[in-house]
Amino acid sequence: MKFFPYERITFNTRLSKGEVLKRLKSRLDPKDELNYLLKPKRSFLKPYSGKIWDDQFKIKRSISYQNSFLPVIFGRVDNDTFKTRIHIKMRLSTFIIVFMMIWMGGVSIGCIAIAIIILDEGFKDIGTLVPFIMWIFGYCLMTIPFKWESTKSIKYLTELFEAEIEDKNKLRTI
C-alpha cells in the first residue's frame, strides 16, 4: 500500500490518438509558472494548464482557489487495434510529497516517543494523544483534497475523451 495518494487510470475511447491530443490541447493553457505567481487570482480561460509533447502530457486543473494537494496529471496516449488508450497517473507535486514526508516523519517520531512513554509509564494525560491526532489530521489533509480534485478530473477527462475507464475494479485510489 502506498502512503501518498495517487490514481492510475486507463481510459478507452473510439477517438483517434490525434483527436484525443487535439481535444486536450484545445482545453489547455500553456504552463506559465511566472504568470501564475504574478497573477494568482486571474480568471482562467481554459480548465487545465500544462504541456503536451509527442503522445504524452503533464497537466493540472486550473483553479481560482488555493489547493496545494491538487493532483498533477501525467498521461500517455496509445493506439490500440480498435480503440485509443489514455494512460493516466495522478499524484501530488514533488514539493508537497517532500514537505509531507518531513512533516509526517516528524509527527511519526513524536508518536513513537509518546507510545514508548505510555508503555513505560502508563496513560496519564489526554494531551499525550496530540501527536496521534496530528498524524491523522496530516493524512486526511493530504488525501481528502487530493481525492476531491482527482474525482473532478476523472469526470472531466472521461467526458472530454468520450471514454470509459478500462477496469473500474483496478482503479487505484486513496
C-alpha positions as CSV (number, residue, x, y, z in Angstrom):
1,M,0.0,0.0,0.0
2,K,1.3,3.4,-0.9
3,F,1.2,6.2,1.7
4,F,0.8,9.1,-0.6
5,P,-2.5,9.4,-2.6
6,Y,-2.3,8.7,-6.3
7,E,-4.5,7.2,-9.0
8,R,-3.8,5.2,-12.1
9,I,-6.5,5.0,-14.7
10,T,-6.7,3.8,-18.3
11,F,-9.4,5.3,-20.5
12,N,-10.6,3.6,-23.6
13,T,-12.0,5.7,-26.4
14,R,-13.0,5.4,-30.0
15,L,-11.5,8.7,-30.8
16,S,-8.2,8.7,-32.7
17,K,-4.9,9.5,-31.0
18,G,-4.7,12.8,-32.9
19,E,-8.3,13.7,-31.9
20,V,-7.6,13.0,-28.2
21,L,-4.5,15.2,-28.3
22,K,-6.3,17.9,-30.2
23,R,-9.2,18.0,-27.7
24,L,-6.8,18.1,-24.8
25,K,-4.7,20.9,-26.4
26,S,-7.9,23.0,-27.1
27,R,-8.6,23.0,-23.3
28,L,-5.1,23.6,-22.1
29,D,-3.4,26.9,-21.2
30,P,0.3,26.6,-21.7
31,K,2.2,26.1,-18.5
32,D,3.4,29.5,-17.3
33,E,4.5,29.4,-13.7
34,L,5.7,33.1,-13.7
35,N,2.4,34.4,-14.9
36,Y,0.6,32.3,-12.3
37,L,2.8,33.6,-9.5
38,L,2.4,37.2,-10.6
39,K,-1.4,37.0,-11.1
40,P,-2.7,34.1,-8.9
41,K,-6.3,35.3,-9.0
42,R,-6.5,35.6,-12.8
43,S,-9.6,34.2,-14.4
44,F,-8.7,31.0,-16.2
45,L,-9.8,30.8,-19.8
46,K,-9.2,27.1,-20.1
47,P,-9.9,24.3,-17.5
48,Y,-6.3,22.9,-17.4
49,S,-2.8,24.1,-17.7
50,G,0.3,22.2,-18.7
51,K,2.1,20.9,-21.7
52,I,1.8,18.2,-24.4
53,W,4.8,16.6,-26.1
54,D,4.7,13.8,-28.6
55,D,2.0,11.5,-27.3
56,Q,2.4,12.5,-23.6
57,F,1.2,15.3,-21.4
58,K,1.5,16.8,-17.9
59,I,-1.4,18.9,-16.7
60,K,-3.1,20.4,-13.7
61,R,-6.6,21.7,-13.2
62,S,-6.8,25.5,-13.4
63,I,-8.4,26.6,-10.2
64,S,-9.1,30.1,-8.7
65,Y,-8.6,28.9,-5.2
66,Q,-5.6,27.5,-3.3
67,N,-5.2,23.7,-3.1
68,S,-1.7,22.5,-2.5
69,F,-2.9,18.9,-2.9
70,L,-4.1,19.4,-6.5
71,P,-3.2,16.3,-8.5
72,V,-0.5,16.6,-11.2
73,I,-1.8,14.5,-14.1
74,F,0.7,12.6,-16.3
75,G,-0.7,11.0,-19.4
76,R,0.3,8.9,-22.4
77,V,-1.9,8.2,-25.4
78,D,-1.5,4.9,-27.3
79,N,-3.2,3.5,-30.3
80,D,-4.7,0.0,-29.9
81,T,-6.3,-2.2,-32.5
82,F,-9.9,-0.7,-32.4
83,K,-9.5,2.0,-29.8
84,T,-7.2,4.6,-28.3
85,R,-6.0,4.1,-24.7
86,I,-5.1,7.0,-22.5
87,H,-3.0,6.0,-19.5
88,I,-3.3,8.5,-16.6
89,K,-1.4,8.8,-13.4
90,M,-2.4,11.4,-10.8
91,R,-0.1,12.2,-7.9
92,L,0.9,15.1,-5.6
93,S,3.5,17.6,-6.7
94,T,7.1,16.7,-5.8
95,F,7.4,19.7,-3.4
96,I,4.3,18.6,-1.5
97,I,5.5,14.9,-1.3
98,V,8.8,16.1,0.2
99,F,7.2,18.5,2.6
100,M,4.7,15.9,3.8
101,M,7.4,13.3,4.2
102,I,9.3,15.7,6.5
103,W,6.2,16.7,8.4
104,M,4.7,13.3,8.8
105,G,8.1,11.8,9.6
106,G,8.5,14.3,12.5
107,V,5.0,13.6,13.8
108,S,5.6,9.8,13.4
109,I,8.8,10.2,15.6
110,G,6.6,12.0,18.1
111,C,4.0,9.3,18.1
112,I,6.7,6.6,18.6
113,A,8.2,8.6,21.5
114,I,4.8,9.0,23.2
115,A,3.9,5.4,22.6
116,I,7.1,4.3,24.4
117,I,6.4,6.7,27.3
118,I,2.8,5.3,27.5
119,L,4.0,1.7,27.5
120,D,6.6,2.5,30.2
121,E,4.7,4.8,32.5
122,G,1.1,4.2,31.5
123,F,-1.5,6.6,30.1
124,K,-1.7,9.7,32.3
125,D,-3.0,12.6,30.2
126,I,-5.2,13.2,27.2
127,G,-2.6,15.6,25.9
128,T,-0.4,12.7,25.1
129,L,-2.7,11.9,22.2
130,V,-1.8,15.2,20.4
131,P,0.9,13.6,18.1
132,F,-1.6,10.8,17.1
133,I,-4.3,13.4,16.3
134,M,-1.7,15.5,14.3
135,W,-0.8,12.4,12.3
136,I,-4.4,11.6,11.4
137,F,-5.0,15.3,10.6
138,G,-2.0,15.4,8.3
139,Y,-3.0,12.3,6.4
140,C,-6.6,13.5,6.0
141,L,-5.4,16.9,5.0
142,M,-3.4,15.3,2.2
143,T,-5.9,12.7,1.0
144,I,-9.3,14.4,1.1
145,P,-8.4,17.4,-1.1
146,F,-6.5,15.2,-3.5
147,K,-9.5,12.8,-3.9
148,W,-11.8,15.8,-4.2
149,E,-9.8,17.2,-7.1
150,S,-8.9,13.9,-8.8
151,T,-12.6,12.9,-8.9
152,K,-13.4,16.2,-10.8
153,S,-10.5,15.5,-13.2
154,I,-11.6,11.9,-13.9
155,K,-15.1,13.0,-14.7
156,Y,-14.0,15.9,-16.9
157,L,-11.4,13.7,-18.8
158,T,-14.0,10.9,-19.3
159,E,-16.4,13.4,-20.9
160,L,-13.7,15.1,-22.9
161,F,-12.3,11.9,-24.4
162,E,-15.8,10.3,-24.7
163,A,-14.1,7.4,-22.9
164,E,-14.8,4.6,-20.4
165,I,-12.5,3.6,-17.6
166,E,-10.9,0.3,-18.6
167,D,-11.3,-1.6,-15.4
168,K,-13.0,0.1,-12.6
169,N,-12.1,-2.7,-10.2
170,K,-8.4,-1.9,-10.7
171,L,-8.9,1.9,-10.2
172,R,-6.3,2.7,-7.6
173,T,-7.4,5.4,-5.2
174,I,-6.5,6.6,-1.7
